[in-house]
Amino acid sequence: MAGRRNDRGSRARRATIRDIADAAGVSVATVSRVINQRPDVAPETRDAVLRHVRAHNFTTNRSARALSVGRTGYIGFTMPYVRADYFAAILAGAVEAAFERGTRLVLCATLHEHEREVSLLETLQDGTTDGAIILLPEETNAELETLQASGYPFVVADPRVPLGDGIPAVSAAHRAGAKAAADHLLSLGHRRIAHISGPRSWAASEERIEGYHAALAAAGVLPAEGLLAEGDFEIPGGYAAACRILDAREPPTAIFASNDNMAVGAVRAARERGLSVPADLSVVGFDDGEVARSVTPALTTVRQPLGELGRTAVSLLQRLVDRQRVETLRVELGTRLVVRDSTAPPKGA
C-alpha cells in the first residue's frame, strides 16, 4: 500500500523550488527570478530552468504569491460584445499579453449599456481584479475621473468620446489613417469622394472625418454637398448611407467608409444600381478585418493594429498596477493603407 504514494496520484510528493534549483545547478533565487519572469536572467539559464520546471511538472501557487503582495493576478476587460473581427482582434492581443505577464483576464460584456458597464466596473473594483481595460467605454469623462480618483487602475482602449488629459488611453491614429485613405483616392484622380462616417458622437468617427477633410483641403478639393452621410459601423447602416449618396443628383466616383462593414454595404448598394466596383465606383474601408479580405472585390482599407492595441493596453495597465514610471498616459498606434482590388482611377481619367 505504501508504494501507492509514488504513483501519479495526488499524494505523490510535489517538486519544490529547491528541487528545481538543484536539478538545474542554479540558486533558488535564480529559479525564483525565472518563475516571476524577471528580465535579469541569461537566456540560456532561463531555458535550462524552464526545462527542469516542465520535467518535474513544477507549479507555483500564483494566487498565494499574488495575494502576498496585494495582487489578485487578474485584470478586468470590459467590451461591448464578444464577437466581430474588431472586438475579437483587440481581445486576442490583450489575452496574449496578459498570459505573457502571468495574469488572466476577467471578461465582461457590456452590450453598450451604460448601467451594465458601471455595475460591472463596481464588481471588478471590489477586490476581484488589480485593474481594468475598458474598451469603448460608455462612461462620461466625469465618471472616468471619479473612477481614477478612487485609486483603481484602468486604461481606456479606443475611447468612444474625447477624454481628459489625465485618463490613460490607447487608440489608433484615426486622423492619419483616414487622410491616407482619401489621399489614395485623390492620387487615382478622384475628386467627388464621398464619406460614410460612423456615429457622430464617437471620437473615432469625428477624427476620421477630420482626416478625410484634411486630405481634400490639401488637394484643393471642396467637399461637395450630399457626399457625407452618417452610418453605424454595421453593413445595413453602410448600405443605407451609400444608397442616399449614390442616389444624389451628382453621385461620387469613390466612397471612403469609416469601417469595413459599411464599405461592404456600399459595395452592395453600388451593385444594386448596376455599378461595377471599382470600374464605376471605388470603395475604401477602415480596420482591415476578415471581411475586407473575403468580400469580392477585396477591399482597399486602412489597417488598424487591433491586436497591438490590446497588447499595449495590457502593458500600460500593468505599469500602472505596479506603480512604475509611465512616460505618457496616451498611446496612439500607427495605421497603414492596404491597397487591394476595390479602388481604381475614375472612368475617363
C-alpha positions in Angstrom: 0.0 0.0 0.0 2.8 2.4 0.8 4.1 2.2 -2.8 1.0 4.0 -4.0 2.4 7.2 -2.6 4.9 7.2 -5.5 2.4 6.8 -8.4 0.8 9.6 -10.3 -1.9 10.2 -7.8 -2.3 13.4 -5.8 -0.3 12.0 -2.9 3.0 11.9 -4.8 5.5 14.5 -3.5 5.4 17.7 -5.4 8.7 19.1 -6.6 9.9 22.2 -4.7 11.7 25.2 -5.9 14.9 23.7 -4.2 14.5 20.6 -6.3 14.4 22.7 -9.5 17.4 24.7 -8.4 19.4 21.5 -7.6 18.5 19.9 -10.9 19.3 23.0 -12.9 22.5 23.7 -11.0 21.5 27.2 -10.1 20.4 29.1 -6.9 16.9 29.2 -5.5 17.0 32.9 -6.2 17.6 32.3 -9.9 14.7 29.9 -10.2 12.5 32.5 -8.4 13.5 35.1 -10.9 12.7 32.8 -13.9 9.3 31.9 -12.4 8.5 35.5 -11.8 9.5 36.4 -15.3 12.3 38.8 -14.2 14.4 40.1 -17.1 17.7 39.8 -15.2 18.4 36.1 -16.2 20.6 35.0 -19.1 18.5 33.3 -21.9 20.4 30.0 -21.6 19.9 29.9 -17.9 16.2 30.7 -18.3 15.8 27.9 -20.8 17.6 25.4 -18.6 15.5 26.2 -15.6 12.2 26.0 -17.6 13.3 22.6 -19.0 13.5 21.3 -15.4 10.3 23.1 -14.4 8.5 21.2 -17.2 10.3 17.9 -16.5 9.3 18.0 -12.8 5.7 19.2 -13.5 6.5 22.0 -11.1 3.7 24.5 -10.4 3.5 27.5 -8.2 0.6 28.8 -6.2 0.2 32.0 -8.2 -2.8 33.1 -6.2 -0.9 32.9 -2.9 2.1 34.7 -4.3 -0.1 37.5 -5.7 -2.0 37.9 -2.5 1.2 38.2 -0.6 2.0 41.4 -2.5 -1.6 42.7 -2.5 -2.4 41.4 -6.0 -5.1 39.1 -7.4 -3.3 38.2 -10.6 -6.5 39.2 -12.6 -7.4 42.2 -14.7 -10.9 43.1 -15.9 -11.7 43.6 -19.6 -15.0 45.2 -20.4 -16.1 45.2 -24.0 -19.5 45.8 -25.7 -19.7 42.4 -27.5 -17.7 39.2 -27.6 -17.9 38.9 -31.4 -16.9 40.6 -34.6 -13.4 41.0 -36.1 -12.7 44.3 -34.4 -13.5 43.2 -30.8 -12.0 39.7 -31.2 -8.7 41.1 -32.5 -8.3 43.5 -29.6 -9.2 40.8 -27.1 -6.8 38.3 -28.6 -3.9 40.8 -28.3 -4.9 41.5 -24.7 -5.1 37.8 -23.8 -1.7 37.1 -25.2 -0.1 40.0 -23.4 -1.7 39.1 -20.1 -0.6 35.4 -20.4 3.0 36.5 -21.0 2.8 38.5 -17.8 1.3 35.7 -15.8 -2.0 37.4 -15.3 -5.5 36.5 -16.5 -8.5 38.4 -17.9 -11.9 38.6 -16.4 -14.1 39.3 -19.4 -17.3 41.4 -19.1 -19.7 42.1 -22.0 -21.4 45.5 -21.5 -23.7 45.4 -24.6 -23.1 49.2 -25.0 -25.3 49.6 -21.9 -24.2 52.4 -19.5 -25.7 51.0 -16.3 -24.5 47.5 -17.0 -20.9 48.7 -17.5 -21.0 50.8 -14.3 -22.2 47.8 -12.4 -19.5 45.5 -13.9 -16.8 48.0 -13.0 -18.0 48.3 -9.5 -17.8 44.5 -9.2 -14.3 44.4 -10.7 -13.1 47.1 -8.2 -14.3 45.1 -5.2 -11.0 43.2 -4.7 -11.7 41.0 -7.7 -9.1 42.4 -10.0 -6.0 44.6 -9.9 -7.2 46.9 -12.6 -9.2 47.0 -15.8 -9.1 47.7 -19.6 -12.3 49.5 -20.7 -12.9 49.1 -24.5 -15.2 51.8 -25.9 -16.4 52.9 -22.5 -19.9 54.2 -22.0 -18.9 56.4 -19.0 -18.6 60.1 -19.3 -15.3 61.9 -18.6 -16.6 62.8 -15.2 -17.4 59.2 -14.3 -13.9 58.0 -15.5 -12.2 60.8 -13.5 -14.2 59.6 -10.4 -13.1 56.1 -11.1 -9.5 57.2 -11.4 -9.7 59.2 -8.1 -10.8 56.1 -6.3 -7.3 54.7 -6.9 -8.4 51.8 -9.2 -6.0 51.5 -12.2 -7.6 51.3 -15.6 -6.8 52.0 -19.3 -9.3 53.1 -21.9 -8.9 51.2 -25.2 -10.2 53.1 -28.2 -12.1 55.9 -26.4 -15.6 56.4 -27.6 -15.6 60.1 -26.6 -12.7 62.6 -26.2 -11.0 62.1 -22.8 -9.5 64.4 -20.3 -5.7 64.6 -20.4 -5.1 62.6 -17.2 -7.0 59.5 -18.3 -4.8 56.7 -19.6 -5.8 55.6 -23.1 -4.6 53.6 -26.2 -6.0 54.3 -29.6 -5.2 54.1 -33.3 -4.2 57.1 -35.4 -7.7 57.7 -36.9 -7.0 61.0 -38.5 -3.8 59.9 -40.2 -5.5 56.7 -41.4 -8.5 58.5 -42.9 -6.2 61.0 -44.6 -4.2 58.2 -46.1 -7.4 56.6 -47.5 -8.6 59.9 -49.0 -5.1 60.7 -50.3 -5.1 57.3 -52.1 -8.4 58.1 -53.9 -7.1 61.6 -54.8 -3.9 60.1 -56.2 -6.0 57.9 -58.5 -7.7 61.0 -59.9 -11.0 61.0 -57.9 -12.4 64.4 -56.9 -16.0 63.6 -56.0 -15.2 61.4 -52.9 -18.0 60.6 -50.5 -17.5 59.6 -46.9 -19.7 57.3 -44.8 -18.9 58.2 -41.2 -19.5 56.2 -38.0 -21.9 57.7 -35.3 -21.0 61.4 -35.0 -21.0 61.1 -31.2 -17.9 58.8 -31.4 -14.4 60.3 -31.2 -13.1 57.9 -33.9 -15.8 59.0 -36.3 -15.0 62.6 -35.9 -11.3 62.1 -36.2 -11.7 60.1 -39.4 -14.0 62.9 -40.8 -11.2 65.4 -39.9 -8.6 63.2 -41.8 -10.9 63.0 -44.8 -11.4 66.8 -44.9 -7.7 67.4 -44.4 -6.8 65.4 -47.4 -9.4 67.1 -49.6 -8.3 70.6 -48.4 -4.6 69.8 -49.1 -5.6 68.8 -52.6 -7.7 72.0 -53.1 -10.9 70.0 -53.4 -14.0 71.4 -51.7 -16.3 68.7 -50.1 -19.4 68.6 -52.2 -22.9 68.8 -50.6 -24.5 65.5 -50.0 -21.3 63.4 -50.1 -21.1 63.0 -46.3 -23.5 60.5 -44.7 -23.7 59.0 -41.2 -23.7 55.3 -40.7 -23.5 53.0 -37.7 -20.4 50.7 -38.3 -22.7 47.9 -39.5 -23.3 46.6 -43.0 -27.0 47.6 -43.2 -26.1 51.1 -42.0 -23.4 51.4 -44.6 -25.8 50.2 -47.3 -28.4 52.8 -46.3 -25.9 55.6 -46.2 -24.5 54.6 -49.6 -28.0 54.5 -51.1 -28.5 58.1 -50.1 -25.2 59.1 -51.6 -25.5 57.2 -54.8 -29.0 58.4 -55.5 -27.8 62.1 -55.3 -28.1 64.2 -58.5 -24.3 64.1 -58.8 -23.1 60.8 -57.3 -19.5 60.3 -56.3 -16.9 58.3 -58.2 -15.5 57.0 -54.9 -16.6 56.3 -51.3 -14.5 56.1 -48.2 -16.3 54.3 -45.4 -15.3 54.6 -41.8 -15.1 50.8 -41.4 -15.0 47.7 -43.5 -18.6 46.7 -42.6 -20.0 49.9 -44.0 -17.7 49.6 -47.1 -19.3 46.2 -47.8 -22.7 47.8 -47.5 -21.6 50.4 -50.0 -20.4 47.7 -52.5 -23.9 46.1 -52.2 -25.7 49.4 -52.8 -23.5 50.0 -55.9 -24.2 46.6 -57.4 -28.0 47.1 -57.0 -27.6 50.2 -59.1 -25.7 48.4 -61.8 -22.4 49.9 -60.9 -19.2 47.9 -61.0 -16.6 48.2 -58.2 -14.0 49.6 -59.0 -14.7 50.4 -62.7 -17.6 52.7 -61.9 -17.1 53.3 -58.1 -14.0 52.9 -55.9 -14.6 51.9 -52.3 -12.2 52.1 -49.3 -12.8 50.8 -45.8 -11.2 51.0 -42.4 -10.0 48.3 -40.0 -8.7 45.5 -42.3 -10.8 42.8 -40.7 -11.6 39.4 -42.2 -14.5 40.8 -44.2 -12.1 43.1 -46.1 -10.2 40.1 -47.4 -13.2 37.8 -48.0 -15.5 40.2 -49.9 -15.4 40.5 -53.7 -13.6 42.6 -54.8 -11.2 42.5 -51.9 -11.3 45.9 -50.1 -8.7 48.5 -50.1 -8.7 49.6 -46.5 -6.8 51.1 -43.6 -5.3 48.6 -41.3 -5.7 49.2 -37.6 -3.2 47.5 -35.3 -6.0 45.9 -33.3 -4.1 43.1 -31.7 -1.3 45.5 -30.7 -3.9 47.9 -29.3 -4.9 45.1 -26.9 -1.3 44.2 -26.0 -0.4 47.9 -25.4 -3.4 48.4 -23.2 -2.3 45.5 -21.0 1.3 46.7 -20.9 0.3 50.2 -19.9 -2.2 48.9 -17.3 0.4 46.6 -15.7 2.8 49.5 -15.3 0.0 51.5 -13.6 -0.8 48.5 -11.3 2.9 48.1 -10.4 3.2 51.8 -9.8 6.0 52.1 -12.3 7.0 55.3 -14.0 5.0 55.9 -17.1 6.3 58.2 -19.9 2.9 59.0 -21.3 -0.7 58.2 -20.5 -1.7 58.5 -24.1 -0.5 56.0 -26.8 -1.6 56.4 -30.4 -0.7 53.4 -32.7 0.0 53.9 -36.3 -2.3 52.7 -39.1 -1.4 51.6 -42.7 -3.2 51.8 -46.0 -3.6 48.3 -47.6 -4.4 48.6 -51.4 -6.4 45.8 -52.8 -9.0 45.4 -55.7 -11.8 47.8 -54.8 -10.1 51.0 -56.0 -9.1 52.2 -59.5 -8.9 55.6 -61.4 -12.3 57.0 -62.3 -13.7 56.4 -65.8 -12.2 58.8 -68.3 -9.2 59.6 -66.1 
